[in-house]
């Protein structure tokens, strides 16, 4: 039995890696935006600033 395999090019491999990284960053940011306010309320933090600037997620707790 001869199984035909499609060779994965370098461009496809890079695209797949970048896609996984992008979805991971989006998922992590959404998780932070959803869960951190609940944690802040429970821990009685006075201020919680979450900002996303140029792909950098900054979290400031006071």
DSSP file (Angstrom, degrees, kcal/mol; ACC not computed):
  #  RESIDUE AA STRUCTURE BP1 BP2  ACC     N-H-->O    O-->H-N    N-H-->O    O-->H-N    TCO  KAPPA ALPHA  PHI   PSI    X-CA   Y-CA   Z-CA
    1    1 A X              0   0    0      0, 0.0     2,-0.6     0, 0.0     0, 0.0   0.000 360.0 360.0 360.0 124.4    0.0    0.0    0.0
    2    2 A X        -     0   0    0      2,-0.0     2,-0.6     0, 0.0     0, 0.0  -0.874 360.0-160.6-104.1 116.6    1.5    3.3   -1.1
    3    3 A X        -     0   0    0     -2,-0.6     2,-0.6     2,-0.0     0, 0.0  -0.852  12.0-141.5 -99.6 124.1    0.5    6.3    0.9
    4    4 A X        -     0   0    0     -2,-0.6     2,-0.4     2,-0.0    -2,-0.0  -0.740  18.7-164.8 -86.7 121.6    1.0    9.7   -0.8
    5    5 A X        -     0   0    0     -2,-0.6     2,-0.5     0, 0.0    -2,-0.0  -0.879  16.6-131.0-108.0 138.1    2.2   12.3    1.6
    6    6 A X        -     0   0    0     -2,-0.4     2,-0.3     1,-0.0    -2,-0.0  -0.751  24.3-128.3 -86.0 126.7    2.1   16.0    0.9
    7    7 A X        -     0   0    0     -2,-0.5     2,-0.6     1,-0.1    -1,-0.0  -0.557  18.7-132.5 -73.7 135.7    5.4   17.6    1.6
    8    8 A X        -     0   0    0     -2,-0.3    -1,-0.1     4,-0.0     2,-0.0  -0.797  20.7-139.3 -92.5 122.6    5.1   20.7    3.8
    9    9 A X     >  -     0   0    0     -2,-0.6     4,-2.1     1,-0.1     5,-0.1  -0.291  22.1-110.1 -77.1 166.1    7.0   23.7    2.4
   10   10 A X  H  > S+     0   0    0      1,-0.2     4,-2.6     2,-0.2     5,-0.2   0.879 118.5  54.4 -63.1 -39.2    9.0   26.0    4.6
   11   11 A X  H  > S+     0   0    0      1,-0.2     4,-2.6     2,-0.2    -1,-0.2   0.908 108.6  48.6 -62.6 -42.0    6.5   28.8    4.0
   12   12 A X  H  > S+     0   0    0      2,-0.2     4,-2.5     1,-0.2    -1,-0.2   0.900 111.1  50.5 -64.7 -40.0    3.6   26.6    5.2
   13   13 A X  H  X S+     0   0    0     -4,-2.1     4,-2.2     2,-0.2    -2,-0.2   0.926 112.3  46.1 -63.9 -45.2    5.6   25.6    8.3
   14   14 A X  H  X S+     0   0    0     -4,-2.6     4,-2.6     2,-0.2     5,-0.2   0.918 112.6  51.1 -63.1 -43.4    6.3   29.2    9.2
   15   15 A X  H  X S+     0   0    0     -4,-2.6     4,-2.3     1,-0.2    -2,-0.2   0.910 110.0  49.8 -60.4 -43.0    2.7   30.2    8.6
   16   16 A X  H  X S+     0   0    0     -4,-2.5     4,-2.2     2,-0.2    -1,-0.2   0.914 111.7  47.8 -63.2 -43.1    1.5   27.4   10.8
   17   17 A X  H  X S+     0   0    0     -4,-2.2     4,-2.4     1,-0.2    -2,-0.2   0.925 112.9  48.1 -64.0 -44.9    3.8   28.4   13.6
   18   18 A X  H  X S+     0   0    0     -4,-2.6     4,-2.6     1,-0.2    -1,-0.2   0.873 110.5  52.4 -64.3 -37.2    2.8   32.1   13.4
   19   19 A X  H  X S+     0   0    0     -4,-2.3     4,-2.5    -5,-0.2     5,-0.2   0.928 110.2  47.4 -63.9 -45.1   -0.9   31.1   13.4
   20   20 A X  H  X S+     0   0    0     -4,-2.2     4,-2.1     1,-0.2    -2,-0.2   0.912 113.4  48.7 -63.0 -42.4   -0.5   29.1   16.5
   21   21 A X  H  X S+     0   0    0     -4,-2.4     4,-2.4     2,-0.2    -2,-0.2   0.917 111.3  49.7 -63.1 -43.9    1.5   31.9   18.2
   22   22 A X  H  X S+     0   0    0     -4,-2.6     4,-2.5     1,-0.2    -2,-0.2   0.933 112.5  46.3 -62.0 -46.5   -1.1   34.5   17.2
   23   23 A X  H  X S+     0   0    0     -4,-2.5     4,-2.6     1,-0.2    -1,-0.2   0.870 111.6  53.1 -65.2 -35.2   -4.0   32.4   18.5
   24   24 A X  H  X S+     0   0    0     -4,-2.1     4,-2.3    -5,-0.2    -1,-0.2   0.910 110.4  46.5 -64.2 -42.6   -2.1   31.7   21.7
   25   25 A X  H  X S+     0   0    0     -4,-2.4     4,-2.5     2,-0.2    -2,-0.2   0.917 114.0  48.0 -65.9 -43.9   -1.5   35.4   22.3
   26   26 A X  H  X S+     0   0    0     -4,-2.5     4,-2.5     2,-0.2     5,-0.2   0.927 113.0  48.2 -62.3 -45.1   -5.1   36.3   21.6
   27   27 A X  H  X S+     0   0    0     -4,-2.6     4,-2.4     1,-0.2    -2,-0.2   0.913 112.6  48.1 -62.7 -43.7   -6.4   33.5   23.9
   28   28 A X  H  X S+     0   0    0     -4,-2.3     4,-2.2     2,-0.2    -1,-0.2   0.908 112.0  49.2 -64.5 -42.6   -4.0   34.6   26.7
   29   29 A X  H  X S+     0   0    0     -4,-2.5     4,-2.6     2,-0.2    -2,-0.2   0.922 112.1  48.2 -63.7 -44.0   -5.1   38.2   26.4
   30   30 A X  H  X S+     0   0    0     -4,-2.5     4,-2.1     1,-0.2     5,-0.2   0.911 110.6  51.6 -62.6 -41.7   -8.8   37.3   26.5
   31   31 A X  H  X S+     0   0    0     -4,-2.4     4,-2.7    -5,-0.2     5,-0.3   0.902 111.4  47.7 -61.5 -41.0   -8.2   35.1   29.5
   32   32 A X  H  X S+     0   0    0     -4,-2.2     4,-2.0     1,-0.2     5,-0.3   0.918 111.5  50.0 -65.7 -43.9   -6.5   38.0   31.3
   33   33 A X  H  < S+     0   0    0     -4,-2.6     4,-0.4     1,-0.2    -1,-0.2   0.841 117.7  40.5 -63.9 -33.1   -9.2   40.5   30.4
   34   34 A X  H  X S+     0   0    0     -4,-2.1     4,-0.5    -5,-0.2    -2,-0.2   0.911 122.9  34.4 -82.9 -44.8  -11.9   38.1   31.6
   35   35 A X  H  X S+     0   0    0     -4,-2.7     4,-1.9    -5,-0.2     3,-0.4   0.836 103.5  67.8 -86.3 -33.1  -10.4   36.7   34.8
   36   36 A X  H  X S+     0   0    0     -4,-2.0     4,-2.8    -5,-0.3     5,-0.2   0.870  96.1  54.3 -61.7 -39.9   -8.3   39.6   36.3
   37   37 A X  H  > S+     0   0    0     -4,-0.4     4,-2.0    -5,-0.3    -1,-0.2   0.893 109.5  49.3 -60.3 -36.6  -11.3   41.8   37.2
   38   38 A X  H  X S+     0   0    0     -4,-0.5     4,-1.9    -3,-0.4    -1,-0.2   0.901 112.4  47.2 -66.8 -40.5  -12.8   38.9   39.2
   39   39 A X  H  X S+     0   0    0     -4,-1.9     4,-2.4     2,-0.2    -2,-0.2   0.904 110.5  53.2 -65.8 -40.6   -9.5   38.3   41.0
   40   40 A X  H  X>S+     0   0    0     -4,-2.8     5,-2.1     1,-0.2     4,-0.7   0.894 109.1  48.7 -61.9 -40.3   -9.1   42.1   41.7
   41   41 A X  H  <5S+     0   0    0     -4,-2.0     3,-0.5     1,-0.2    -1,-0.2   0.901 112.9  47.6 -65.8 -40.4  -12.6   42.2   43.3
   42   42 A X  H  <5S+     0   0    0     -4,-1.9    -2,-0.2     1,-0.2    -1,-0.2   0.865 115.9  43.1 -69.4 -36.6  -11.8   39.2   45.4
   43   43 A X  H  <5S-     0   0    0     -4,-2.4    -1,-0.2    -5,-0.1    -2,-0.2   0.453 108.7-122.6 -90.1  -1.1   -8.4   40.5   46.6
   44   44 A X  T  <5 +     0   0    0     -4,-0.7     2,-0.2    -3,-0.5    -3,-0.2   0.883  43.5 175.7  60.2  42.6   -9.8   44.1   47.1
   45   45 A X      < -     0   0    0     -5,-2.1    -1,-0.2    -6,-0.1     3,-0.1  -0.586  26.6-144.6 -73.8 140.6   -7.3   45.8   44.8
   46   46 A X  S    S+     0   0    0     -2,-0.2     2,-0.4     1,-0.2    -1,-0.1   0.935  77.6  13.6 -74.3 -46.0   -8.1   49.5   44.4
   47   47 A X        -     0   0    0     -3,-0.1    15,-2.3     2,-0.0     2,-0.4  -0.989  56.5-173.8-135.7 142.3   -7.2   49.9   40.8
   48   48 A X  E     -A   61   0A   0     -2,-0.4     2,-0.6    13,-0.2    13,-0.2  -0.942   8.0-172.6-134.7 112.2   -6.5   47.5   37.9
   49   49 A X  E     -A   60   0A   0     11,-2.8    11,-3.0    -2,-0.4     2,-0.5  -0.922   3.2-178.8-108.6 121.6   -5.3   48.9   34.6
   50   50 A X  E     +A   59   0A   0     -2,-0.6     2,-0.4     9,-0.2     9,-0.2  -0.980  10.3 170.6-118.5 121.8   -5.1   46.5   31.7
   51   51 A X  E     -A   58   0A   0      7,-2.5     7,-3.2    -2,-0.5     2,-0.6  -0.983  25.1-154.0-133.9 145.7   -3.8   47.9   28.4
   52   52 A X  E     +A   57   0A   0     -2,-0.4     2,-0.5     5,-0.2     5,-0.2  -0.951  23.5 170.4-118.4 109.9   -2.8   46.4   25.1
   53   53 A X  E >   -A   56   0A   0      3,-2.3     3,-1.7    -2,-0.6    -2,-0.1  -0.967  68.4 -22.0-128.5 116.9   -0.3   48.6   23.3
   54   54 A X  T 3  S-     0   0    0     -2,-0.5    -1,-0.1     1,-0.3     3,-0.1   0.856 127.1 -50.4  53.9  39.9    1.6   47.4   20.1
   55   55 A X  T 3  S+     0   0    0      1,-0.2     2,-0.6   -30,-0.0    -1,-0.3   0.501 112.6 120.6  81.4   3.7    1.0   43.8   21.1
   56   56 A X  E <   -A   53   0A   0     -3,-1.7    -3,-2.3     2,-0.0     2,-0.7  -0.904  54.2-147.7-105.7 122.0    2.3   44.2   24.6
   57   57 A X  E     -A   52   0A   0     -2,-0.6     2,-0.5    -5,-0.2    -5,-0.2  -0.782  17.1-169.6 -89.5 115.2   -0.1   43.4   27.4
   58   58 A X  E     -A   51   0A   0     -7,-3.2    -7,-2.5    -2,-0.7     2,-0.5  -0.911   6.2-170.9-109.5 131.4    0.5   45.7   30.4
   59   59 A X  E     -A   50   0A   0     -2,-0.5     2,-0.5    -9,-0.2    -9,-0.2  -0.979   2.3-172.5-123.2 119.0   -1.2   45.0   33.7
   60   60 A X  E     -A   49   0A   0    -11,-3.0   -11,-2.8    -2,-0.5     2,-0.5  -0.955   2.7-170.2-116.4 124.1   -0.9   47.6   36.5
   61   61 A X  E      A   48   0A   0     -2,-0.5   -13,-0.2   -13,-0.2    -2,-0.0  -0.944 360.0 360.0-117.0 130.6   -2.2   46.8   40.0
   62   62 A X              0   0    0    -15,-2.3   -14,-0.1    -2,-0.5    -1,-0.1   0.325 360.0 360.0-126.0 360.0   -2.5   49.4   42.8
